[in-house]
Amino acid sequence: MMDYDFSHTEINLEQGTLVVTPAQFEFDNFTTIAMALLQRLDATLIDKEPSADLHQWLIDFDGCQLLLKAEHYSTSMWFELLVLNEIDDLIFIQQLLSRH
């Protein structure tokens, strides 16, 4: 499996989102990159909902459920909290990714 650089992130605390888009990201290779990202975080895939222009995965990260999304038009990938008061988990994910 390719080693992706997930260290370039942008967090929005008000919206509960964390943009994580490696340089190699393309919408068509989302599954490969997303699986590498989940492996890096030791997170679990619960459910996935692909569509023509938006991928949406429900994942579990250490008891925190959040969405991992990717959009074709903006060529971006991001985490989105389901519960805004779990912002500490999103900050922790950002810190984990910045270490690699």
C-alpha positions in Angstrom: 0.0 0.0 0.0 1.3 3.4 -0.9 2.4 5.8 1.9 0.3 8.9 1.6 1.1 12.3 3.2 -1.9 13.3 5.3 -0.1 16.0 7.3 -1.6 19.0 5.4 -4.9 19.6 7.1 -7.3 22.5 7.8 -9.7 22.4 10.7 -12.9 24.4 11.1 -13.9 24.2 14.8 -17.3 26.0 14.2 -18.4 23.5 11.5 -16.7 20.4 13.0 -14.7 19.6 9.9 -11.2 18.6 9.1 -10.0 18.8 5.5 -7.4 16.1 4.8 -6.5 16.1 1.1 -3.1 14.5 0.2 -1.4 15.7 -3.0 -2.2 12.4 -4.8 -5.9 12.7 -4.1 -8.3 12.2 -7.0 -12.0 11.4 -6.6 -11.5 8.1 -8.5 -8.9 6.9 -6.1 -10.8 7.8 -2.9 -11.3 4.2 -1.7 -7.5 3.5 -1.8 -6.6 6.7 -0.1 -9.4 6.5 2.4 -8.5 3.0 3.4 -4.8 4.1 4.0 -6.1 7.0 6.1 -8.3 4.7 8.2 -5.4 2.4 8.7 -3.1 5.2 9.7 -5.7 6.3 12.3 -6.6 2.8 13.4 -10.2 3.7 12.6 -13.0 1.4 11.5 -15.3 1.7 8.6 -19.0 1.2 9.6 -20.8 2.1 6.4 -20.3 3.7 3.0 -22.5 5.5 0.6 -20.9 6.2 -2.7 -22.5 8.4 -5.4 -21.5 9.9 -8.7 -20.0 13.0 -7.2 -19.8 12.4 -3.4 -18.4 9.6 -1.3 -19.6 9.4 2.3 -18.2 6.9 4.8 -19.4 6.5 8.4 -16.3 5.6 10.5 -15.5 5.0 14.1 -12.4 6.5 15.6 -11.9 5.4 19.2 -15.6 5.5 20.0 -16.3 8.7 18.1 -18.4 8.3 15.0 -17.8 10.7 12.1 -18.1 11.0 8.4 -15.3 10.8 5.9 -16.4 12.6 2.8 -14.9 13.2 -0.6 -16.3 15.4 -3.4 -15.6 15.2 -7.1 -16.1 18.9 -8.0 -13.9 20.4 -5.3 -11.4 17.5 -5.4 -11.4 17.5 -1.6 -11.7 15.0 1.3 -12.7 15.8 4.8 -13.9 14.5 8.2 -17.1 15.8 9.5 -18.3 15.4 13.1 -21.8 14.0 13.7 -21.8 15.6 17.2 -20.2 19.0 17.4 -19.2 18.6 21.1 -16.7 15.9 20.1 -14.4 18.5 18.7 -11.5 17.2 20.8 -11.5 14.0 18.8 -11.2 16.0 15.6 -8.3 18.0 17.0 -6.7 14.8 18.1 -7.0 13.3 14.6 -5.3 16.5 13.2 -2.5 16.1 15.7 -2.0 12.5 14.8 -1.8 13.2 11.1 0.6 16.1 11.5 3.1 13.7 13.2 3.6 11.6 10.1 
